[in-house]
Each structure stands twice: as structure tokens, then as C-alpha cells.
């Protein structure tokens, strides 16, 4: 099983859903961030761009860990680009 599929399985799996249900029960809301619609919309828009970077990062880490102890230059550069991209997305959207 690829790391990306593991990541996606977790997001669609029971632990993730249970946490969301718990939060909704505690806040008495129908959806997460119900009272902060502008933040919810900002995060949803950000995730459209940042989620592929997360998946790429997971795949790059998997490839590197299956090869050797030392980080290969192309993978190191790609990882730095994903880190910078995710940081920029977080900084620009909260």
C-alpha cells in the first residue's frame, strides 16, 4: 500500500470521523467552524492548493526512507519546495 493511500484512508477513516463528531457534539454545531464561515472558506480554498503538496511530501518521504540514510539531492530539493509551499499557504490563509 502506498503512503498516499494510507494518508487518504486515515482521513476517510473512523479516527478522523470520530474526532469530528466529538468536536461537533461539544460545540453543538452542525459543521466545523460553523460560526466562522470566512475562516472555513479560507481553509477550504487553501486546502485545494496545499493538499497536493502534503501528498507529494508523503510520497517523497516514503521514497527517501526506502532508499538510504542520506538524503538524495533531488528528493531533498523537492521536500524543501513542499515545505516552503505549505508554509506559504498557511501564512497567507491563516
C-alpha positions in Angstrom: 0.0 0.0 0.0 1.4 3.4 -0.9 1.8 6.1 1.8 -0.6 8.4 0.0 -3.3 5.8 0.2 -2.6 5.3 3.9 -2.9 9.1 4.4 -6.2 9.2 2.5 -7.5 6.2 4.3 -6.9 7.9 7.6 -8.7 11.0 6.5 -11.7 9.0 5.5 -11.5 6.5 8.4 -13.0 6.1 11.8 -10.5 8.0 13.9 -10.8 11.2 11.8 -14.6 10.9 11.7 -14.9 10.2 15.4 -12.8 13.3 16.3 -15.1 15.5 14.1 -18.2 14.1 15.7 -16.8 14.7 19.1 -16.0 18.3 18.3 -19.4 18.9 16.8 -21.0 17.4 19.9 -19.0 19.5 22.2 -19.7 22.7 20.3 -23.3 21.9 19.5 -22.7 22.8 15.8 -23.8 21.1 12.6 -20.5 21.6 10.9 -16.9 22.5 12.0 -16.3 26.3 12.2 -20.0 27.0 11.8 -19.7 30.4 13.3 -16.5 31.3 11.5 -17.6 30.9 7.9 -14.9 33.2 6.5 -12.2 31.1 8.1 -13.8 27.8 6.9 -13.9 29.1 3.4 -10.3 30.3 3.6 -9.1 26.9 4.8 -11.2 25.1 2.1 -9.6 27.3 -0.6 -6.1 26.9 0.9 -6.5 23.1 1.1 -7.2 22.9 -2.6 -3.7 24.1 -3.2 -1.9 22.7 -0.1 -3.3 19.1 0.0 -1.4 18.0 -3.2 1.8 19.3 -1.6 1.1 17.2 1.5 0.5 14.1 -0.6 3.7 14.8 -2.6 5.6 15.2 0.7 4.4 11.9 2.0 5.4 10.2 -1.2 8.9 11.8 -1.2 9.5 10.8 2.4 8.5 7.3 1.6 10.9 7.1 -1.4 13.7 8.6 0.6 13.2 6.3 3.6 13.2 3.2 1.3 16.5 4.2 -0.4 19.2 5.1 2.1 20.2 7.0 5.2 21.5 10.0 3.3 19.0 12.4 1.6 19.5 12.4 -2.2 19.8 16.0 -3.6 16.7 15.8 -5.9 14.5 14.5 -3.1 15.9 17.0 -0.6 15.2 19.9 -3.0 11.6 18.6 -3.7 11.0 18.2 0.1 12.2 21.8 0.7 9.9 23.1 -2.1 6.9 21.3 -0.5 7.8 22.7 3.0 8.1 26.2 1.6 4.8 25.8 -0.4 2.8 24.5 2.6 4.3 27.3 4.8 3.3 29.9 2.3 -0.2 28.5 2.1 -0.5 28.5 5.9 0.9 32.0 6.2 -1.3 33.5 3.5 -4.6 32.0 4.7 -4.2 31.6 8.4 
